[in-house]
Amino acid sequence: MPHLRDKIMKLAFLYAGQGSQTAGMGKDLYEANEVFKNTLDRCEKAAEGKMSLKDLMFSSPIEELSMTKYTQPAMGAFAAGITNVLFDAGIVPKVCAGLSLGEYSALYASGVFGEEELINLLIKRGEYMQEAAEGTSTVMSAVLGLERAAIKEAVDEASKMGKVEISNYNSTGQTVIAGEKEAVEKAKELCILKGAKKCMDLNVSGPFHTSFMEPAAKKLEEEFKKIKFGPEKIPVIYNTVAREKNADENTAALLVKQVKSSVYMEDTILLLEKMGIDTVIEIGPGKVLSGFIRRTAKGIKTYAIENNDSLLKVLEVFG
C-alpha cells in the first residue's frame, strides 16, 4: 500500500509562535523518542550557562516558561526535535513557515542555521523583546469578525490619542492590535461600532510586532552580523512579506523587520493554498495555527504535533 506522503501533492511545515507553550512540553517526547532526545540534549548544551531548557520545559511552572526570554528558546528546541524526527522518518515539506519566533524554526528546518545558532538567536531575541517591553503600559487585543480595512480605519482614528498599531493578521476574522492602553481602548470601541463581534485582550508581556520593539530590532541587527546564514534547502515564506524572499533581500534584514512590524499569517496561509499545499503539519504545543488554517483555507488538511501521542499518529498516517 502506498504511503500517504506519496499521495500528498504538497506538504508544508508550519511552526507555532509564542503563546502555544505548555507546562511539561516535550517531556513525553524526550522519554519516548531517541531522535527528539538527542536533539534536545544538543539544544540544552547550546543554552548551557544561560538556562536549562529541559528544566524549563519539563518542570517549570507555566508562569516562568511563559516569560518571553524563556519561551522562545524552549519553543525552538521543541521544534528542532520534532523537525528532526520527521526528517528521520522521511517526511520532508515542500515549504516552511512559522508565526513570529516560529519563523526561526522554519529557517532551521530549511538549513539556514543549525541548532546552536537557533537556540542562541532565540535566547537573544527573547531577552531583547522582554527588555523592550519593560516599563511600557501597553495592551494587545484580538479583534474578531471585522474586515482589515475597517480595523485600519479604527486604528488610524485611535492613533490621535496615542500609539496603536496592527501587529498580527492571524487569520480570516482575527486581527491583533497593540499599543498604548488608552489608544487601544479607543480602537476597540471603534471596531465594535464598525461591526466587530468582540475584542479580546491577550495575556502577553509586551506590544510585540509593533514599533515599540525598535530597540530589540536594533540589537538583533547587530547580533545577525555575527551569524553566517546558509542557503535555504527548503523554501521559507517570511512573516512580514508573506512570500519567499526576493533575490535582492536577505534573511537578516527580514528578521529585523519582523520583530517590529506586522506579521501576515493569514496571507501566508492563503499563499500556501495558492501554491497548491493541501496538507500542513503544525509543529509546537497547541493547535493555534491549525485553527487559523481552518478559518482561512478550509481545503488544507492539518495535523498538529504537540506531544508523543500526536507524533505517533502523524508517523502512522504518513507511513
Sine and cosine of phi, psi and omega as CSV:
sin_phi,cos_phi,sin_psi,cos_psi,sin_omega,cos_omega
0.00,0.00,0.76,-0.65,-0.01,-1.00
-0.92,0.39,0.53,-0.85,0.04,-1.00
-0.94,0.33,0.45,-0.89,0.03,-1.00
-0.87,0.50,-0.59,0.81,-0.06,-1.00
-0.90,0.44,-0.41,0.91,0.04,-1.00
-0.97,0.24,-0.37,0.93,0.00,-1.00
-1.00,0.02,-0.36,0.93,-0.07,-1.00
-0.97,0.26,0.81,-0.59,0.01,-1.00
-0.92,0.40,-0.78,0.63,-0.04,-1.00
-0.54,-0.84,0.75,-0.66,-0.01,-1.00
-0.89,-0.45,0.65,-0.76,0.09,-1.00
-0.83,-0.56,0.55,-0.84,0.21,-0.98
-0.99,-0.17,0.73,-0.69,0.03,-1.00
-0.81,-0.59,0.83,-0.56,-0.14,-0.99
-0.97,-0.23,0.75,-0.66,-0.07,-1.00
-0.93,0.35,0.38,-0.92,0.02,-1.00
-0.93,-0.36,-0.20,-0.98,-0.03,-1.00
-0.89,0.45,0.63,-0.78,-0.06,-1.00
0.94,-0.33,-0.30,0.95,0.01,-1.00
-1.00,-0.01,-0.18,0.98,-0.06,-1.00
-0.88,0.48,0.56,-0.83,0.04,-1.00
-0.70,-0.71,0.54,-0.84,0.05,-1.00
-0.87,0.49,0.71,-0.71,0.00,-1.00
0.99,0.13,0.11,0.99,-0.08,-1.00
-0.85,0.53,0.76,-0.65,0.06,-1.00
1.00,0.07,-0.16,0.99,-0.09,-1.00
-0.90,0.44,-0.73,0.68,-0.01,-1.00
-0.91,0.41,-0.58,0.82,0.04,-1.00
-0.91,0.41,-0.66,0.75,0.00,-1.00
-0.89,0.46,-0.63,0.78,-0.04,-1.00
-0.98,0.21,-0.38,0.93,-0.14,-0.99
-0.96,-0.29,-0.38,0.92,-0.16,-0.99
-0.80,-0.60,0.85,-0.52,-0.08,-1.00
-0.92,0.39,-0.63,0.78,0.00,-1.00
-0.91,0.41,-0.69,0.72,0.05,-1.00
-0.88,0.47,-0.71,0.71,-0.01,-1.00
-0.85,0.53,-0.75,0.67,-0.04,-1.00
-0.90,0.43,-0.62,0.78,0.04,-1.00
-0.90,0.44,-0.73,0.68,-0.03,-1.00
-0.91,0.42,-0.58,0.82,0.06,-1.00
-0.89,0.46,-0.64,0.77,0.04,-1.00
-0.92,0.39,-0.64,0.77,0.05,-1.00
-0.91,0.42,-0.62,0.78,0.05,-1.00
-0.87,0.50,-0.67,0.74,0.02,-1.00
-0.91,0.41,-0.60,0.80,0.01,-1.00
-0.90,0.44,-0.52,0.85,-0.03,-1.00
-1.00,-0.04,0.01,1.00,-0.09,-1.00
-0.82,0.57,0.71,-0.70,-0.02,-1.00
1.00,0.00,-0.24,0.97,0.01,-1.00
-0.93,-0.36,-0.66,0.75,-0.01,-1.00
-0.16,-0.99,0.30,-0.95,0.15,-0.99
-0.97,-0.23,0.95,-0.30,-0.03,-1.00
-0.89,0.45,-0.63,0.78,-0.02,-1.00
-0.91,0.41,-0.65,0.76,0.06,-1.00
-0.89,0.46,-0.70,0.71,-0.01,-1.00
-0.88,0.47,-0.71,0.71,-0.08,-1.00
-0.96,0.27,-0.67,0.75,-0.16,-0.99
-1.00,0.04,-0.56,0.83,-0.19,-0.98
-0.72,-0.69,-0.15,0.99,-0.02,-1.00
-0.97,0.25,0.51,-0.86,0.09,-1.00
-0.91,0.42,0.44,-0.90,-0.08,-1.00
-0.86,0.50,-0.50,0.86,0.00,-1.00
-0.89,0.46,-0.62,0.78,0.02,-1.00
-0.97,0.26,-0.71,0.70,0.00,-1.00
-0.87,0.49,-0.49,0.87,-0.06,-1.00
-0.99,0.13,-0.04,1.00,0.13,-0.99
-0.93,0.37,0.77,-0.64,-0.15,-0.99
-0.77,0.64,-0.66,0.76,-0.06,-1.00
-0.92,0.38,-0.33,0.94,0.05,-1.00
-0.99,-0.17,-0.61,0.79,-0.04,-1.00
-0.84,0.54,-0.71,0.70,-0.18,-0.98
-0.91,0.42,-0.78,0.62,0.04,-1.00
-0.92,0.38,-0.52,0.86,0.03,-1.00
-0.91,0.42,-0.70,0.72,0.03,-1.00
-0.91,0.42,-0.61,0.79,0.03,-1.00
-0.90,0.43,-0.66,0.75,0.02,-1.00
-0.91,0.42,-0.69,0.72,0.05,-1.00
-0.85,0.53,-0.74,0.68,-0.04,-1.00
-0.90,0.44,-0.66,0.75,0.01,-1.00
-0.88,0.47,-0.66,0.75,0.01,-1.00
-0.88,0.47,-0.74,0.68,0.00,-1.00
-0.91,0.41,-0.67,0.74,0.02,-1.00
-0.83,0.55,-0.72,0.70,-0.03,-1.00
-0.92,0.38,-0.57,0.82,0.07,-1.00
-0.89,0.45,-0.70,0.71,-0.01,-1.00
-0.91,0.42,-0.71,0.71,0.02,-1.00
-0.87,0.49,-0.65,0.76,0.00,-1.00
-0.89,0.46,-0.49,0.87,0.02,-1.00
-1.00,0.04,0.04,1.00,0.01,-1.00
0.99,0.14,0.28,0.96,0.00,-1.00
-0.99,-0.14,0.96,-0.28,-0.10,-0.99
-0.79,-0.61,0.75,-0.66,-0.05,-1.00
-0.99,0.13,0.29,-0.96,0.13,-0.99
-0.99,0.15,-0.44,0.90,-0.06,-1.00
-0.41,-0.91,0.43,-0.90,0.03,-1.00
-0.79,-0.61,0.44,-0.90,0.14,-0.99
-0.38,-0.92,0.23,-0.97,0.02,-1.00
-0.41,-0.91,0.39,-0.92,0.02,-1.00
-1.00,-0.02,0.90,-0.43,0.08,-1.00
0.85,0.53,-0.91,-0.40,0.00,-1.00
-0.88,0.48,-0.41,0.91,0.04,-1.00
-0.88,0.47,-0.37,0.93,0.05,-1.00
-0.90,0.43,-0.54,0.84,0.04,-1.00
-0.92,0.40,-0.62,0.78,0.05,-1.00
-0.93,0.38,-0.60,0.80,0.07,-1.00
-0.88,0.47,-0.65,0.76,0.02,-1.00
-0.93,0.36,-0.55,0.83,0.11,-0.99
-0.89,0.46,-0.73,0.68,0.00,-1.00
-0.87,0.49,-0.55,0.84,-0.01,-1.00
-0.97,0.24,-0.26,0.97,0.00,-1.00
1.00,-0.05,0.17,0.99,-0.03,-1.00
-0.92,0.38,-0.61,0.79,0.16,-0.99
-0.52,-0.85,0.26,-0.97,-0.09,-1.00
-1.00,-0.04,-0.12,-0.99,-0.07,-1.00
-0.89,0.46,-0.70,0.71,-0.04,-1.00
-0.89,0.46,-0.69,0.72,0.02,-1.00
-0.92,0.40,-0.67,0.75,0.03,-1.00
-0.82,0.57,-0.79,0.62,-0.07,-1.00
-0.92,0.39,-0.70,0.72,-0.04,-1.00
-0.93,0.37,-0.58,0.81,0.07,-1.00
-0.91,0.41,-0.66,0.76,0.00,-1.00
-0.95,0.30,-0.50,0.87,0.13,-0.99
-0.89,0.46,-0.75,0.66,0.00,-1.00
-0.89,0.45,-0.72,0.69,-0.03,-1.00
-0.87,0.50,-0.70,0.72,0.02,-1.00
-0.88,0.47,-0.68,0.73,0.03,-1.00
-0.89,0.46,-0.73,0.68,-0.07,-1.00
-0.91,0.41,-0.64,0.77,0.00,-1.00
-0.94,0.34,-0.63,0.78,0.04,-1.00
-0.91,0.42,-0.67,0.75,0.04,-1.00
-0.89,0.46,-0.67,0.74,-0.03,-1.00
-0.91,0.42,-0.47,0.88,-0.03,-1.00
-0.99,0.11,-0.34,0.94,-0.07,-1.00
-0.90,0.43,0.70,-0.72,0.05,-1.00
0.99,0.13,0.02,1.00,0.03,-1.00
-0.99,-0.10,0.67,-0.74,0.09,-1.00
-0.98,-0.19,1.00,0.08,-0.15,-0.99
-0.76,-0.65,0.24,-0.97,-0.01,-1.00
-0.67,-0.75,0.60,-0.80,0.23,-0.97
-0.91,-0.41,0.70,-0.72,-0.05,-1.00
-0.64,-0.77,0.70,-0.71,0.04,-1.00
-1.00,0.03,0.81,-0.59,0.06,-1.00
-0.99,-0.14,0.84,-0.54,-0.10,-1.00
-0.95,-0.33,0.71,-0.70,0.16,-0.99
0.97,0.24,0.51,0.86,0.03,-1.00
-0.70,-0.71,0.65,-0.76,-0.01,-1.00
-0.91,0.42,0.47,-0.88,-0.03,-1.00
-0.82,0.57,-0.71,0.70,-0.08,-1.00
-0.86,0.50,-0.64,0.77,0.01,-1.00
-0.93,0.36,-0.63,0.78,0.04,-1.00
-0.90,0.43,-0.66,0.75,0.03,-1.00
-0.87,0.49,-0.67,0.74,0.04,-1.00
-0.87,0.50,-0.70,0.72,0.00,-1.00
-0.90,0.44,-0.68,0.73,0.00,-1.00
-0.91,0.41,-0.67,0.74,0.02,-1.00
-0.88,0.48,-0.68,0.74,0.01,-1.00
-0.92,0.40,-0.70,0.71,-0.03,-1.00
-0.93,0.36,-0.37,0.93,-0.01,-1.00
-0.90,0.43,-0.28,0.96,0.07,-1.00
-0.92,0.38,-0.35,0.94,-0.02,-1.00
-0.99,-0.12,-0.20,0.98,-0.05,-1.00
0.35,-0.94,-0.08,-1.00,-0.08,-1.00
-0.99,0.11,0.86,-0.51,0.10,-1.00
-0.55,-0.84,0.68,-0.73,-0.09,-1.00
-0.63,-0.78,0.31,-0.95,0.15,-0.99
-1.00,0.07,0.84,-0.54,-0.07,-1.00
-0.98,-0.20,-0.57,0.82,-0.09,-1.00
-0.64,-0.77,0.82,-0.58,0.23,-0.97
-0.99,-0.16,1.00,0.02,-0.20,-0.98
-0.98,0.20,-0.75,0.66,-0.07,-1.00
-0.27,-0.96,0.12,-0.99,0.10,-0.99
-0.84,0.54,0.86,-0.51,0.02,-1.00
1.00,0.04,0.06,1.00,0.06,-1.00
-0.63,-0.77,0.92,-0.40,0.03,-1.00
-0.76,-0.65,0.63,-0.78,-0.05,-1.00
-0.95,-0.33,0.73,-0.69,0.10,-1.00
-0.92,-0.40,0.41,-0.91,-0.05,-1.00
-0.45,-0.89,0.46,-0.89,0.05,-1.00
0.43,-0.90,-0.36,-0.93,-0.02,-1.00
-0.91,0.42,0.63,-0.77,-0.17,-0.98
-0.79,0.61,-0.76,0.65,-0.07,-1.00
-0.88,0.47,-0.66,0.75,-0.02,-1.00
-0.94,0.35,-0.63,0.78,0.04,-1.00
-0.90,0.43,-0.68,0.73,0.02,-1.00
-0.86,0.50,-0.65,0.76,0.03,-1.00
-0.91,0.41,-0.67,0.74,0.01,-1.00
-0.89,0.45,-0.65,0.76,0.04,-1.00
-0.88,0.48,-0.70,0.71,0.00,-1.00
-0.86,0.51,-0.69,0.72,0.00,-1.00
-0.93,0.37,-0.60,0.80,0.03,-1.00
-0.89,0.45,-0.67,0.74,0.04,-1.00
-0.89,0.46,-0.67,0.74,0.02,-1.00
-0.89,0.45,-0.49,0.87,-0.02,-1.00
-1.00,0.07,-0.06,1.00,0.10,-0.99
0.90,-0.44,0.12,0.99,0.05,-1.00
-0.88,0.48,0.60,-0.80,0.03,-1.00
-0.92,0.39,-0.70,0.71,0.08,-1.00
-0.19,-0.98,0.21,-0.98,0.09,-1.00
-0.82,-0.58,0.78,-0.62,-0.06,-1.00
-0.86,-0.50,0.87,-0.50,0.07,-1.00
-0.93,0.37,0.62,-0.79,-0.06,-1.00
-0.98,-0.18,0.55,-0.84,0.01,-1.00
-1.00,0.03,0.97,0.24,0.01,-1.00
-0.79,-0.61,0.27,-0.96,-0.14,-0.99
-0.99,-0.14,0.13,0.99,0.01,-1.00
-0.06,-1.00,0.20,-0.98,-0.01,-1.00
-1.00,0.08,0.95,0.30,-0.09,-1.00
-0.94,0.35,0.48,-0.88,-0.01,-1.00
0.86,0.50,0.64,0.76,0.15,-0.99
-0.70,-0.72,0.08,-1.00,-0.02,-1.00
-0.92,0.40,-0.22,0.98,0.11,-0.99
-0.88,0.48,-0.39,0.92,-0.04,-1.00
-1.00,0.02,0.20,0.98,0.01,-1.00
-0.82,0.57,-0.67,0.74,0.05,-1.00
-0.87,0.49,-0.62,0.78,0.04,-1.00
-0.91,0.41,-0.64,0.77,0.00,-1.00
-0.88,0.47,-0.68,0.73,-0.01,-1.00
-0.90,0.43,-0.64,0.77,0.02,-1.00
-0.93,0.35,-0.62,0.78,0.04,-1.00
-0.90,0.43,-0.62,0.78,0.01,-1.00
-0.85,0.53,-0.66,0.76,0.04,-1.00
-0.93,0.36,-0.62,0.78,-0.01,-1.00
-0.91,0.42,-0.63,0.78,-0.04,-1.00
-0.91,0.40,-0.39,0.92,0.02,-1.00
-0.91,0.41,-0.33,0.94,-0.01,-1.00
-1.00,-0.01,-0.13,0.99,-0.13,-0.99
-0.97,-0.26,0.67,-0.74,0.14,-0.99
-0.99,-0.14,0.92,-0.39,-0.01,-1.00
-1.00,0.08,0.81,-0.59,0.04,-1.00
-0.99,0.12,0.16,-0.99,0.05,-1.00
-0.95,0.31,0.45,-0.89,0.04,-1.00
-0.98,0.22,0.87,-0.50,0.09,-1.00
-1.00,0.09,-0.41,0.91,0.08,-1.00
-0.80,-0.60,0.73,-0.69,0.00,-1.00
-0.85,0.52,0.57,-0.82,0.03,-1.00
-0.85,-0.53,0.72,-0.70,0.12,-0.99
-1.00,-0.10,0.83,-0.55,-0.12,-0.99
-1.00,-0.02,0.60,-0.80,-0.10,-0.99
-0.82,0.57,-0.75,0.67,-0.21,-0.98
-0.99,0.11,-0.20,0.98,0.02,-1.00
-0.86,-0.52,-0.18,0.98,0.03,-1.00
0.80,0.60,0.70,0.72,0.04,-1.00
-0.25,-0.97,0.09,-1.00,0.15,-0.99
-0.94,0.33,0.41,-0.91,0.00,-1.00
-0.96,0.29,0.48,-0.88,0.08,-1.00
-0.99,0.15,0.19,-0.98,-0.02,-1.00
-0.88,0.47,-0.49,0.87,-0.04,-1.00
-1.00,-0.08,0.14,0.99,0.04,-1.00
-0.96,-0.27,0.45,-0.89,0.08,-1.00
-0.81,-0.58,0.43,-0.90,-0.11,-0.99
-0.87,0.50,-0.69,0.72,-0.04,-1.00
-0.85,0.53,-0.72,0.70,-0.02,-1.00
-0.89,0.45,-0.63,0.77,0.02,-1.00
-0.92,0.39,-0.58,0.81,0.03,-1.00
-0.95,0.31,-0.56,0.83,0.08,-1.00
-0.90,0.43,-0.71,0.70,0.02,-1.00
-0.89,0.46,-0.63,0.78,-0.10,-1.00
-0.85,0.53,-0.66,0.75,-0.14,-0.99
-0.94,0.35,-0.35,0.94,-0.08,-1.00
-0.88,-0.48,0.12,0.99,-0.09,-1.00
-0.77,-0.64,0.23,-0.97,0.02,-1.00
-0.87,0.50,0.59,-0.81,0.11,-0.99
-0.95,-0.30,0.62,-0.79,-0.16,-0.99
-0.90,-0.43,0.95,0.32,0.02,-1.00
-0.95,0.31,-0.62,0.79,0.04,-1.00
-0.85,0.53,-0.72,0.69,0.00,-1.00
-0.91,0.42,-0.59,0.81,0.04,-1.00
-0.89,0.46,-0.71,0.70,0.01,-1.00
-0.89,0.45,-0.67,0.74,0.02,-1.00
-0.91,0.42,-0.57,0.82,0.06,-1.00
-0.92,0.39,-0.66,0.75,0.06,-1.00
-0.83,0.55,-0.69,0.72,0.02,-1.00
-0.88,0.47,-0.70,0.72,0.00,-1.00
-0.90,0.43,-0.54,0.84,0.01,-1.00
-0.96,0.27,-0.16,0.99,-0.02,-1.00
1.00,-0.04,0.14,0.99,0.07,-1.00
-0.88,0.47,0.81,-0.59,0.00,-1.00
-0.91,-0.41,-0.15,0.99,-0.02,-1.00
-0.61,-0.79,0.71,-0.71,0.04,-1.00
-0.82,-0.58,0.73,-0.69,0.20,-0.98
-0.98,-0.21,0.90,-0.43,0.08,-1.00
-1.00,0.07,0.78,-0.62,-0.05,-1.00
-0.91,-0.43,0.87,-0.49,-0.02,-1.00
0.66,-0.75,0.45,-0.89,0.03,-1.00
-0.83,0.55,0.59,-0.81,0.03,-1.00
1.00,0.06,0.04,-1.00,-0.05,-1.00
-0.73,-0.68,0.57,0.82,-0.06,-1.00
-0.88,0.48,-0.75,0.66,-0.06,-1.00
-0.93,0.36,-0.55,0.83,0.08,-1.00
-0.88,0.48,-0.60,0.80,0.06,-1.00
-0.91,0.42,-0.66,0.75,0.05,-1.00
-0.87,0.49,-0.67,0.74,-0.02,-1.00
-0.91,0.42,-0.69,0.72,-0.01,-1.00
-0.87,0.50,-0.56,0.83,-0.01,-1.00
-0.99,0.15,-0.32,0.95,-0.16,-0.99
-0.93,-0.37,-0.64,0.77,-0.06,-1.00
-0.61,-0.79,0.99,0.13,-0.14,-0.99
-0.89,0.46,-0.34,0.94,-0.03,-1.00
-0.98,0.19,-0.16,0.99,0.00,-1.00
-1.00,-0.01,0.82,-0.58,0.03,-1.00
-0.99,0.11,0.64,-0.77,-0.04,-1.00
-0.85,-0.53,0.58,-0.81,0.18,-0.98
-0.80,-0.60,0.75,-0.66,0.00,-1.00
-0.92,-0.38,0.78,-0.63,0.05,-1.00
-0.96,-0.29,0.95,-0.32,-0.02,-1.00
-0.81,-0.58,-0.19,0.98,0.00,-1.00
-0.36,-0.93,-0.05,-1.00,-0.08,-1.00
-0.93,0.37,-0.60,0.80,0.01,-1.00
-0.87,0.50,-0.72,0.69,-0.02,-1.00
-0.94,0.33,-0.51,0.86,0.09,-1.00
-0.90,0.44,-0.73,0.69,-0.01,-1.00
-0.88,0.48,-0.62,0.79,0.04,-1.00
-0.89,0.45,-0.68,0.74,0.02,-1.00
-0.90,0.43,-0.70,0.72,0.02,-1.00
-0.88,0.48,-0.59,0.81,0.02,-1.00
-0.94,0.34,-0.69,0.72,-0.02,-1.00
-0.90,0.44,-0.66,0.75,-0.08,-1.00
-1.00,0.03,-0.01,1.00,0.08,-1.00
0.97,0.25,0.00,0.00,0.00,0.00
